[in-house]
Amino acid sequence: MRTTMTCILFLAVSVLAIVPAAAETYGRTGFHIDWWNSDSGEDGFQYHIPIEAGLDYRNFYFKVLTAYAYNEIDPDNESSRSFDGFVDTKVNLAYESVAKLPVDLLFALDFNLPTGKTGLAARDTISIADPDKTTITRMGEGFNVNPNISVLKHWGKLYTAVGVGYIWRGSFDAADTMEDYDPGNALNLTGAVDYIFNSQWTGRLFGSWTRFETDELAGVDYYEPGDVTIVGAGVTYARATWALGGMVKAIFRDKDERQNSFGVLQPEPENYFGDEWIAEINGRVQITDRMDVKAWIQYLMIDENDYPTTDRYYLSEREKTLFGCELAGRLTARWEAGLRLQSYFMEVDDNPSDSDAGSDFDGGSATLWVSARF
């Protein structure tokens, strides 16, 4: 922990030493906790304390984000266990070019600094890997570099944006049984179209496509994730002091490639991942000049995968319903704070090949945050 804090403080001091006097700096922290209970008898919680700082100077932007996280798992018929530590540090550098060319441009360079804990026990790594249960799904990974560029253009009421990014991912110990794990690099393409119908109504279409290269374990080809395609649409109705919105999104994953009995990668016989469908309704109300309240309802359905129900790789259908709200206020001209609450229930169809994989679970989260600008 001392080494991690030293690296973070050195980075912050180095940046602050060259900050122009006209730059606007900001910071944000708080406390976030996730908890869940499963019908199989397992329960657990994770809390983390985020630390975020950044600055804006003309068209340049800088941000650094890390967190301390604590996890506690209480499996059925096993003794409880816990693990904690700092997670990786994310650094974002960006430059925005507006009204200088026929199109607007956004250049960004993101880094993942390996300040987090790696080489955890495999069972601990798996216990926090589900994003439906925990916010932080991996305590640490390798050194990553992600350059990306976005091009923005508008014609009257029509706004468009396309982006391309490529991430170089470094090796790390993914678990005590997966040392020297080198995840493959990835190419990501994004696009969005917004149309302003009038002063109240705005519609949006968006999508992305990601292609992954082969992962290696100890220098040997180990796994290649399938391409991921995301498509969605949304609409917003806004008035002076309130707004309503809705969104639908679908996530499609192609077949992975896995090692066969001879240690050679080959496409899996069936698709391990079912299609995901997400729908959300959200609203915002300005209570006072300094206080807003938001609320949302989200529904998630994950189709069963393509394997037979008797196969060990079979995953049954899952449905998740989530309710959330947030109260945010501007305390002063520089300080803001908020409280965010969420509750959900996940229904999982019976899985004949794995009783634990067919267990319903429920949980929630609470976040208290504070931010300031100087």
KETORDREN-451439 format. One record per residue (C-alpha): x, y, z; chain; residue in three letters. Coordinates in Angstrom, 3 decimals. Example, Ala and Ser with C-alpha at 12.3 -4.5 7.8 and 13.67 -1.06 7.14 Angstrom:
# residues 2
+----------+----------+----------+--------+--------+
:       px :       py :       pz : chaine : residu :
+----------+----------+----------+--------+--------+
:   12.300 :   -4.500 :    7.800 :      A :    ALA :
:   13.670 :   -1.060 :    7.140 :      A :    SER :
+----------+----------+----------+--------+--------+
This chain:
# residues 374
+----------+----------+----------+--------+--------+
:       px :       py :       pz : chaine : residu :
+----------+----------+----------+--------+--------+
:    0.000 :    0.000 :    0.000 :      A :    MET :
:    2.862 :    2.386 :    0.794 :      A :    ARG :
:    4.389 :    1.852 :   -2.679 :      A :    THR :
:    1.023 :    2.497 :   -4.335 :      A :    THR :
:    0.451 :    5.736 :   -2.449 :      A :    MET :
:    3.988 :    6.884 :   -3.257 :      A :    THR :
:    3.389 :    6.370 :   -6.996 :      A :    CYS :
:    0.053 :    8.197 :   -6.897 :      A :    ILE :
:    1.431 :   11.134 :   -4.903 :      A :    LEU :
:    4.463 :   11.406 :   -7.197 :      A :    PHE :
:    2.166 :   11.542 :  -10.229 :      A :    LEU :
:   -0.069 :   14.179 :   -8.646 :      A :    ALA :
:    2.844 :   16.363 :   -7.539 :      A :    VAL :
:    4.498 :   16.115 :  -10.956 :      A :    SER :
:    1.344 :   17.311 :  -12.689 :      A :    VAL :
:    0.535 :   20.071 :  -10.209 :      A :    LEU :
:    4.067 :   21.431 :  -10.543 :      A :    ALA :
:    3.410 :   22.402 :  -14.162 :      A :    ILE :
:   -0.233 :   23.501 :  -13.839 :      A :    VAL :
:   -0.792 :   26.942 :  -15.446 :      A :    PRO :
:   -2.204 :   29.587 :  -13.160 :      A :    ALA :
:   -5.327 :   29.898 :  -15.330 :      A :    ALA :
:   -6.188 :   26.200 :  -15.111 :      A :    ALA :
:   -9.262 :   24.999 :  -13.255 :      A :    GLU :
:   -8.574 :   22.070 :  -10.941 :      A :    THR :
:  -11.076 :   19.720 :   -9.353 :      A :    TYR :
:  -11.246 :   16.775 :   -6.997 :      A :    GLY :
:  -13.824 :   14.158 :   -6.076 :      A :    ARG :
:  -14.029 :   11.448 :   -3.426 :      A :    THR :
:  -16.586 :    9.644 :   -1.315 :      A :    GLY :
:  -17.661 :    6.208 :   -0.159 :      A :    PHE :
:  -19.374 :    3.493 :   -2.222 :      A :    HIS :
:  -20.643 :    0.117 :   -1.007 :      A :    ILE :
:  -22.163 :   -2.838 :   -2.937 :      A :    ASP :
:  -23.834 :   -5.809 :   -1.233 :      A :    TRP :
:  -25.593 :   -8.959 :   -2.434 :      A :    TRP :
:  -27.273 :  -12.128 :   -1.168 :      A :    ASN :
:  -27.716 :  -15.343 :   -3.135 :      A :    SER :
:  -30.259 :  -18.132 :   -2.815 :      A :    ASP :
:  -27.318 :  -20.549 :   -2.870 :      A :    SER :
:  -26.288 :  -19.239 :    0.560 :      A :    GLY :
:  -23.469 :  -16.908 :   -0.522 :      A :    GLU :
:  -23.438 :  -13.258 :    0.391 :      A :    ASP :
:  -20.855 :  -10.526 :    0.380 :      A :    GLY :
:  -20.079 :   -6.876 :    0.069 :      A :    PHE :
:  -17.505 :   -4.580 :   -1.447 :      A :    GLN :
:  -16.782 :   -1.001 :   -0.533 :      A :    TYR :
:  -14.357 :    1.370 :   -2.162 :      A :    HIS :
:  -13.149 :    4.913 :   -1.599 :      A :    ILE :
:  -12.484 :    6.641 :   -4.925 :      A :    PRO :
:   -9.861 :    9.356 :   -5.311 :      A :    ILE :
:  -10.209 :   11.517 :   -8.422 :      A :    GLU :
:   -8.417 :   14.722 :   -9.403 :      A :    ALA :
:   -8.015 :   16.649 :  -12.611 :      A :    GLY :
:   -7.626 :   19.954 :  -14.331 :      A :    LEU :
:   -9.018 :   21.807 :  -17.341 :      A :    ASP :
:   -6.871 :   24.342 :  -19.176 :      A :    TYR :
:   -8.288 :   25.869 :  -22.309 :      A :    ARG :
:   -8.793 :   22.847 :  -24.582 :      A :    ASN :
:   -6.586 :   20.490 :  -22.560 :      A :    PHE :
:   -7.932 :   18.061 :  -19.951 :      A :    TYR :
:   -6.210 :   15.830 :  -17.408 :      A :    PHE :
:   -7.721 :   13.340 :  -14.964 :      A :    LYS :
:   -6.341 :   10.724 :  -12.577 :      A :    VAL :
:   -8.535 :    8.203 :  -10.748 :      A :    LEU :
:   -7.800 :    5.423 :   -8.281 :      A :    THR :
:   -9.509 :    3.813 :   -5.290 :      A :    ALA :
:   -9.015 :    1.731 :   -2.200 :      A :    TYR :
:  -11.288 :   -1.331 :   -2.163 :      A :    ALA :
:  -12.270 :   -3.878 :    0.483 :      A :    TYR :
:  -14.069 :   -7.157 :   -0.331 :      A :    ASN :
:  -15.672 :   -9.660 :    2.003 :      A :    GLU :
:  -17.227 :  -12.940 :    0.808 :      A :    ILE :
:  -19.243 :  -15.392 :    2.901 :      A :    ASP :
:  -19.722 :  -18.578 :    0.810 :      A :    PRO :
:  -22.162 :  -21.321 :    1.710 :      A :    ASP :
:  -20.572 :  -24.034 :    3.892 :      A :    ASN :
:  -17.190 :  -22.226 :    3.886 :      A :    GLU :
:  -15.507 :  -19.786 :    6.187 :      A :    SER :
:  -15.756 :  -16.148 :    5.176 :      A :    SER :
:  -12.743 :  -14.445 :    3.623 :      A :    ARG :
:  -11.700 :  -10.920 :    2.758 :      A :    SER :
:   -9.091 :   -9.077 :    0.713 :      A :    PHE :
:   -8.362 :   -5.420 :    0.139 :      A :    ASP :
:   -5.926 :   -2.956 :   -1.383 :      A :    GLY :
:   -5.590 :   -0.183 :   -3.932 :      A :    PHE :
:   -6.851 :   -0.748 :   -7.458 :      A :    VAL :
:   -5.112 :    0.403 :  -10.629 :      A :    ASP :
:   -4.729 :    4.099 :  -11.363 :      A :    THR :
:   -6.432 :    5.475 :  -14.476 :      A :    LYS :
:   -4.924 :    8.511 :  -16.191 :      A :    VAL :
:   -6.681 :   10.404 :  -18.982 :      A :    ASN :
:   -5.148 :   13.115 :  -21.185 :      A :    LEU :
:   -7.346 :   14.844 :  -23.773 :      A :    ALA :
:   -7.286 :   17.736 :  -26.221 :      A :    TYR :
:  -10.349 :   19.205 :  -27.902 :      A :    GLU :
:  -10.299 :   21.132 :  -31.181 :      A :    SER :
:  -13.556 :   23.053 :  -31.675 :      A :    VAL :
:  -14.573 :   25.379 :  -34.522 :      A :    ALA :
:  -11.084 :   25.338 :  -36.042 :      A :    LYS :
:  -11.714 :   22.776 :  -38.802 :      A :    LEU :
:  -14.765 :   21.612 :  -40.762 :      A :    PRO :
:  -15.172 :   18.994 :  -38.020 :      A :    VAL :
:  -14.529 :   19.064 :  -34.277 :      A :    ASP :
:  -11.894 :   16.682 :  -32.950 :      A :    LEU :
:  -11.234 :   15.071 :  -29.584 :      A :    LEU :
:   -7.864 :   13.401 :  -29.029 :      A :    PHE :
:   -7.491 :   11.260 :  -25.911 :      A :    ALA :
:   -4.724 :    9.142 :  -24.435 :      A :    LEU :
:   -5.677 :    6.849 :  -21.556 :      A :    ASP :
:   -3.317 :    4.899 :  -19.326 :      A :    PHE :
:   -3.870 :    2.104 :  -16.832 :      A :    ASN :
:   -1.073 :    2.201 :  -14.250 :      A :    LEU :
:   -0.653 :   -1.165 :  -12.447 :      A :    PRO :
:   -0.876 :    0.122 :   -8.869 :      A :    THR :
:   -3.510 :   -2.452 :   -7.905 :      A :    GLY :
:   -3.259 :   -5.891 :   -6.345 :      A :    LYS :
:   -2.823 :   -8.851 :   -8.722 :      A :    THR :
:   -2.192 :  -12.572 :   -8.283 :      A :    GLY :
:   -5.190 :  -13.064 :   -5.983 :      A :    LEU :
:   -6.479 :  -16.531 :   -5.221 :      A :    ALA :
:   -8.568 :  -17.741 :   -8.165 :      A :    ALA :
:  -11.709 :  -18.040 :   -6.027 :      A :    ARG :
:  -11.316 :  -14.410 :   -4.879 :      A :    ASP :
:  -10.812 :  -13.209 :   -8.431 :      A :    THR :
:  -14.005 :  -15.011 :   -9.498 :      A :    ILE :
:  -15.993 :  -13.761 :   -6.488 :      A :    SER :
:  -15.885 :  -10.119 :   -7.665 :      A :    ILE :
:  -15.920 :  -10.714 :  -11.431 :      A :    ALA :
:  -19.697 :  -10.275 :  -11.859 :      A :    ASP :
:  -20.485 :   -6.620 :  -12.776 :      A :    PRO :
:  -24.079 :   -7.167 :  -11.636 :      A :    ASP :
:  -22.788 :   -7.539 :   -8.061 :      A :    LYS :
:  -19.721 :   -5.347 :   -7.688 :      A :    THR :
:  -18.539 :   -2.050 :   -9.122 :      A :    THR :
:  -14.863 :   -3.026 :   -9.105 :      A :    ILE :
:  -14.560 :   -6.391 :  -10.868 :      A :    THR :
:  -10.746 :   -6.598 :  -10.949 :      A :    ARG :
:   -8.339 :   -5.290 :   -8.327 :      A :    MET :
:   -5.455 :   -4.894 :  -10.769 :      A :    GLY :
:   -4.122 :   -5.649 :  -14.230 :      A :    GLU :
:   -1.179 :   -4.708 :  -16.432 :      A :    GLY :
:    0.079 :   -1.439 :  -17.887 :      A :    PHE :
:   -2.338 :   -0.394 :  -20.649 :      A :    ASN :
:   -2.192 :    2.413 :  -23.213 :      A :    VAL :
:   -5.319 :    3.486 :  -25.096 :      A :    ASN :
:   -5.074 :    6.263 :  -27.725 :      A :    PRO :
:   -8.354 :    7.257 :  -29.356 :      A :    ASN :
:   -9.774 :    9.967 :  -31.570 :      A :    ILE :
:  -13.356 :   11.156 :  -32.052 :      A :    SER :
:  -14.680 :   13.253 :  -34.929 :      A :    VAL :
:  -17.800 :   15.366 :  -34.386 :      A :    LEU :
:  -19.918 :   17.194 :  -36.950 :      A :    LYS :
:  -23.360 :   18.766 :  -36.977 :      A :    HIS :
:  -25.752 :   19.928 :  -39.673 :      A :    TRP :
:  -28.510 :   22.032 :  -38.180 :      A :    GLY :
:  -30.420 :   19.756 :  -35.823 :      A :    LYS :
:  -28.367 :   16.656 :  -36.652 :      A :    LEU :
:  -25.240 :   15.888 :  -34.592 :      A :    TYR :
:  -22.919 :   12.987 :  -35.448 :      A :    THR :
:  -19.816 :   11.495 :  -33.842 :      A :    ALA :
:  -17.521 :    8.615 :  -34.779 :      A :    VAL :
:  -14.511 :    7.377 :  -32.875 :      A :    GLY :
:  -11.721 :    4.842 :  -33.105 :      A :    VAL :
:   -9.460 :    3.599 :  -30.325 :      A :    GLY :
:   -6.825 :    0.929 :  -29.847 :      A :    TYR :
:   -5.716 :   -0.453 :  -26.516 :      A :    ILE :
:   -2.339 :   -2.069 :  -25.857 :      A :    TRP :
:   -2.677 :   -4.281 :  -22.781 :      A :    ARG :
:    0.269 :   -5.443 :  -20.708 :      A :    GLY :
:    0.728 :   -8.767 :  -18.942 :      A :    SER :
:   -0.004 :   -9.393 :  -15.247 :      A :    PHE :
:   -0.806 :  -12.202 :  -12.806 :      A :    ASP :
:   -4.564 :  -12.576 :  -13.266 :      A :    ALA :
:   -4.771 :  -15.087 :  -10.373 :      A :    ALA :
:   -2.506 :  -17.388 :   -8.414 :      A :    ASP :
:   -3.283 :  -20.075 :  -11.020 :      A :    THR :
:   -2.907 :  -17.694 :  -13.996 :      A :    MET :
:    0.503 :  -16.057 :  -13.690 :      A :    GLU :
:    2.040 :  -14.165 :  -16.622 :      A :    ASP :
:   -1.325 :  -13.587 :  -18.276 :      A :    TYR :
:   -1.103 :  -11.338 :  -21.362 :      A :    ASP :
:   -4.532 :  -10.153 :  -22.566 :      A :    PRO :
:   -4.727 :   -9.397 :  -26.264 :      A :    GLY :
:   -4.935 :   -5.872 :  -27.602 :      A :    ASN :
:   -8.293 :   -4.535 :  -28.771 :      A :    ALA :
:   -9.674 :   -2.261 :  -31.490 :      A :    LEU :
:  -12.818 :   -0.265 :  -30.733 :      A :    ASN :
:  -15.077 :    1.670 :  -33.124 :      A :    LEU :
:  -17.924 :    3.881 :  -31.887 :      A :    THR :
:  -20.626 :    6.010 :  -33.455 :      A :    GLY :
:  -23.582 :    8.141 :  -32.381 :      A :    ALA :
:  -26.245 :   10.298 :  -34.035 :      A :    VAL :
:  -28.341 :   12.843 :  -32.122 :      A :    ASP :
:  -31.310 :   14.666 :  -33.613 :      A :    TYR :
:  -32.962 :   17.662 :  -31.935 :      A :    ILE :
:  -36.608 :   17.531 :  -32.984 :      A :    PHE :
:  -37.480 :   20.721 :  -31.084 :      A :    ASN :
:  -36.635 :   22.519 :  -27.848 :      A :    SER :
:  -38.037 :   19.623 :  -25.779 :      A :    GLN :
:  -37.419 :   16.408 :  -27.735 :      A :    TRP :
:  -34.040 :   14.842 :  -28.592 :      A :    THR :
:  -33.468 :   11.402 :  -30.101 :      A :    GLY :
:  -30.264 :    9.363 :  -30.219 :      A :    ARG :
:  -28.849 :    6.299 :  -31.962 :      A :    LEU :
:  -25.514 :    4.825 :  -30.866 :      A :    PHE :
:  -23.360 :    1.778 :  -31.311 :      A :    GLY :
:  -19.888 :    0.269 :  -30.973 :      A :    SER :
:  -17.860 :   -2.680 :  -32.222 :      A :    TRP :
:  -14.823 :   -4.213 :  -30.501 :      A :    THR :
:  -12.367 :   -6.744 :  -31.924 :      A :    ARG :
:  -10.013 :   -8.572 :  -29.522 :      A :    PHE :
:   -6.676 :  -10.205 :  -30.229 :      A :    GLU :
:   -5.499 :  -13.465 :  -28.670 :      A :    THR :
:   -4.767 :  -13.709 :  -24.952 :      A :    ASP :
:   -1.626 :  -15.574 :  -23.912 :      A :    GLU :
:   -0.783 :  -17.462 :  -20.739 :      A :    LEU :
:    2.939 :  -17.945 :  -20.057 :      A :    ALA :
:    3.652 :  -17.166 :  -23.713 :      A :    GLY :
:    1.147 :  -19.699 :  -25.123 :      A :    VAL :
:   -2.082 :  -18.793 :  -26.964 :      A :    ASP :
:   -4.811 :  -19.263 :  -24.379 :      A :    TYR :
:   -8.075 :  -17.560 :  -25.327 :      A :    TYR :
:   -9.541 :  -15.127 :  -27.849 :      A :    GLU :
:  -12.783 :  -13.306 :  -26.979 :      A :    PRO :
:  -15.351 :  -12.948 :  -29.717 :      A :    GLY :
:  -16.224 :   -9.586 :  -31.252 :      A :    ASP :
:  -18.664 :   -7.477 :  -29.231 :      A :    VAL :
:  -21.322 :   -5.353 :  -30.945 :      A :    THR :
:  -23.488 :   -2.842 :  -29.058 :      A :    ILE :
:  -26.440 :   -0.981 :  -30.583 :      A :    VAL :
:  -28.968 :    1.264 :  -28.908 :      A :    GLY :
:  -31.402 :    4.148 :  -29.101 :      A :    ALA :
:  -32.640 :    6.771 :  -26.680 :      A :    GLY :
:  -34.999 :    9.706 :  -26.372 :      A :    VAL :
:  -35.160 :   12.671 :  -23.970 :      A :    THR :
:  -37.959 :   15.114 :  -23.185 :      A :    TYR :
:  -36.662 :   18.162 :  -21.291 :      A :    ALA :
:  -38.342 :   21.160 :  -19.700 :      A :    ARG :
:  -36.868 :   24.019 :  -17.697 :      A :    ALA :
:  -36.845 :   22.218 :  -14.328 :      A :    THR :
:  -37.391 :   18.552 :  -15.179 :      A :    TRP :
:  -36.643 :   15.934 :  -17.808 :      A :    ALA :
:  -37.648 :   12.386 :  -18.751 :      A :    LEU :
:  -35.688 :    9.931 :  -20.844 :      A :    GLY :
:  -35.638 :    6.381 :  -22.085 :      A :    GLY :
:  -33.039 :    4.054 :  -23.584 :      A :    MET :
:  -32.859 :    0.569 :  -25.083 :      A :    VAL :
:  -29.583 :   -1.239 :  -25.768 :      A :    LYS :
:  -28.549 :   -4.652 :  -27.043 :      A :    ALA :
:  -25.179 :   -6.403 :  -26.649 :      A :    ILE :
:  -24.175 :   -9.232 :  -28.983 :      A :    PHE :
:  -21.028 :  -11.333 :  -28.493 :      A :    ARG :
:  -19.562 :  -13.647 :  -31.116 :      A :    ASP :
:  -18.119 :  -17.077 :  -30.312 :      A :    LYS :
:  -14.847 :  -17.199 :  -28.403 :      A :    ASP :
:  -11.837 :  -19.280 :  -29.340 :      A :    GLU :
:  -10.594 :  -21.638 :  -26.625 :      A :    ARG :
:   -7.859 :  -24.234 :  -26.242 :      A :    GLN :
:   -8.845 :  -27.736 :  -27.269 :      A :    ASN :
:   -7.410 :  -30.931 :  -25.752 :      A :    SER :
:   -4.276 :  -30.481 :  -27.878 :      A :    PHE :
:   -3.671 :  -26.942 :  -26.583 :      A :    GLY :
:   -4.671 :  -25.348 :  -29.904 :      A :    VAL :
:   -7.167 :  -22.494 :  -30.164 :      A :    LEU :
:  -10.370 :  -23.253 :  -31.992 :      A :    GLN :
:  -13.831 :  -21.624 :  -32.123 :      A :    PRO :
:  -16.124 :  -22.930 :  -29.420 :      A :    GLU :
:  -18.873 :  -25.260 :  -30.725 :      A :    PRO :
:  -21.635 :  -23.026 :  -29.328 :      A :    GLU :
:  -21.800 :  -19.433 :  -28.145 :      A :    ASN :
:  -21.064 :  -19.198 :  -24.416 :      A :    TYR :
:  -22.697 :  -15.759 :  -24.110 :      A :    PHE :
:  -26.382 :  -15.095 :  -24.547 :      A :    GLY :
:  -27.548 :  -11.818 :  -26.057 :      A :    ASP :
:  -28.148 :   -8.995 :  -23.570 :      A :    GLU :
:  -31.078 :   -6.565 :  -23.692 :      A :    TRP :
:  -31.265 :   -3.458 :  -21.517 :      A :    ILE :
:  -34.103 :   -0.939 :  -21.150 :      A :    ALA :
:  -34.114 :    2.108 :  -18.892 :      A :    GLU :
:  -36.474 :    4.929 :  -17.958 :      A :    ILE :
:  -34.993 :    7.890 :  -16.077 :      A :    ASN :
:  -36.031 :   11.290 :  -14.838 :      A :    GLY :
:  -34.606 :   14.417 :  -13.275 :      A :    ARG :
:  -36.298 :   17.165 :  -11.257 :      A :    VAL :
:  -34.725 :   20.433 :  -10.124 :      A :    GLN :
:  -36.043 :   20.878 :   -6.594 :      A :    ILE :
:  -34.309 :   24.196 :   -5.927 :      A :    THR :
:  -31.714 :   26.316 :   -7.656 :      A :    ASP :
:  -29.053 :   24.229 :   -5.908 :      A :    ARG :
:  -30.580 :   20.773 :   -5.664 :      A :    MET :
:  -31.584 :   18.070 :   -8.172 :      A :    ASP :
:  -33.094 :   14.638 :   -7.709 :      A :    VAL :
:  -32.775 :   11.822 :  -10.258 :      A :    LYS :
:  -34.476 :    8.445 :  -10.466 :      A :    ALA :
:  -34.248 :    5.498 :  -12.846 :      A :    TRP :
:  -35.619 :    2.024 :  -13.464 :      A :    ILE :
:  -33.550 :   -0.440 :  -15.483 :      A :    GLN :
:  -34.444 :   -3.862 :  -16.816 :      A :    TYR :
:  -31.799 :   -6.321 :  -18.030 :      A :    LEU :
:  -32.409 :   -9.655 :  -19.730 :      A :    MET :
:  -29.613 :  -12.048 :  -20.697 :      A :    ILE :
:  -30.703 :  -14.882 :  -22.978 :      A :    ASP :
:  -29.619 :  -18.427 :  -22.254 :      A :    GLU :
:  -26.519 :  -19.382 :  -24.204 :      A :    ASN :
:  -26.421 :  -21.864 :  -27.064 :      A :    ASP :
:  -25.076 :  -24.884 :  -25.162 :      A :    TYR :
:  -27.383 :  -27.797 :  -24.284 :      A :    PRO :
:  -28.860 :  -27.643 :  -20.792 :      A :    THR :
:  -26.838 :  -30.709 :  -19.771 :      A :    THR :
:  -23.500 :  -29.210 :  -20.841 :      A :    ASP :
:  -21.177 :  -27.781 :  -18.191 :      A :    ARG :
:  -20.909 :  -24.566 :  -20.213 :      A :    TYR :
:  -24.667 :  -24.002 :  -20.258 :      A :    TYR :
:  -25.893 :  -20.690 :  -18.798 :      A :    LEU :
:  -29.601 :  -20.164 :  -18.206 :      A :    SER :
:  -31.642 :  -17.017 :  -18.822 :      A :    GLU :
:  -31.326 :  -14.181 :  -16.331 :      A :    ARG :
:  -33.517 :  -11.144 :  -15.656 :      A :    GLU :
:  -32.508 :   -8.194 :  -13.501 :      A :    LYS :
:  -34.673 :   -5.299 :  -12.341 :      A :    THR :
:  -32.945 :   -2.289 :  -10.784 :      A :    LEU :
:  -34.274 :    0.846 :   -9.079 :      A :    PHE :
:  -32.105 :    3.863 :   -8.336 :      A :    GLY :
:  -32.224 :    7.459 :   -7.198 :      A :    CYS :
:  -29.752 :   10.250 :   -6.487 :      A :    GLU :
:  -29.969 :   13.526 :   -4.612 :      A :    LEU :
:  -27.275 :   16.026 :   -5.626 :      A :    ALA :
:  -26.716 :   19.537 :   -4.390 :      A :    GLY :
:  -24.437 :   22.508 :   -4.959 :      A :    ARG :
:  -23.280 :   23.409 :   -1.449 :      A :    LEU :
:  -21.336 :   26.502 :   -2.516 :      A :    THR :
:  -20.025 :   27.943 :   -5.747 :      A :    ALA :
:  -17.194 :   25.390 :   -5.618 :      A :    ARG :
:  -18.482 :   22.431 :   -3.606 :      A :    TRP :
:  -21.041 :   19.771 :   -4.544 :      A :    GLU :
:  -22.232 :   16.614 :   -2.811 :      A :    ALA :
:  -24.687 :   13.815 :   -3.434 :      A :    GLY :
:  -26.241 :   10.579 :   -2.213 :      A :    LEU :
:  -26.972 :    7.739 :   -4.663 :      A :    ARG :
:  -28.959 :    4.589 :   -3.814 :      A :    LEU :
:  -29.742 :    1.485 :   -5.879 :      A :    GLN :
:  -31.580 :   -1.787 :   -5.272 :      A :    SER :
:  -31.983 :   -4.770 :   -7.607 :      A :    TYR :
:  -33.168 :   -8.353 :   -7.950 :      A :    PHE :
:  -31.733 :  -10.922 :  -10.379 :      A :    MET :
:  -33.873 :  -13.924 :  -11.321 :      A :    GLU :
:  -31.898 :  -16.843 :  -12.747 :      A :    VAL :
:  -33.604 :  -19.819 :  -14.407 :      A :    ASP :
:  -32.706 :  -23.279 :  -13.156 :      A :    ASP :
:  -29.424 :  -24.625 :  -14.475 :      A :    ASN :
:  -29.403 :  -28.468 :  -14.403 :      A :    PRO :
:  -25.630 :  -28.625 :  -14.923 :      A :    SER :
:  -24.762 :  -26.280 :  -12.037 :      A :    ASP :
:  -27.144 :  -25.557 :   -9.161 :      A :    SER :
:  -25.102 :  -22.554 :   -7.963 :      A :    ASP :
:  -25.210 :  -20.977 :  -11.444 :      A :    ALA :
:  -29.020 :  -21.113 :  -11.259 :      A :    GLY :
:  -29.337 :  -19.172 :   -8.029 :      A :    SER :
:  -31.327 :  -15.956 :   -7.751 :      A :    ASP :
:  -29.680 :  -13.063 :   -5.946 :      A :    PHE :
:  -30.476 :   -9.544 :   -4.856 :      A :    ASP :
:  -28.519 :   -6.589 :   -3.586 :      A :    GLY :
:  -27.952 :   -2.893 :   -3.771 :      A :    GLY :
:  -25.476 :   -0.089 :   -3.506 :      A :    SER :
:  -25.069 :    3.251 :   -1.769 :      A :    ALA :
:  -22.750 :    6.109 :   -2.685 :      A :    THR :
:  -21.944 :    9.282 :   -0.820 :      A :    LEU :
:  -19.773 :   11.667 :   -2.855 :      A :    TRP :
:  -18.327 :   15.152 :   -2.630 :      A :    VAL :
:  -16.499 :   17.219 :   -5.252 :      A :    SER :
:  -14.884 :   20.636 :   -5.511 :      A :    ALA :
:  -13.504 :   22.959 :   -8.208 :      A :    ARG :
:  -10.850 :   25.624 :   -7.721 :      A :    PHE :
+----------+----------+----------+--------+--------+
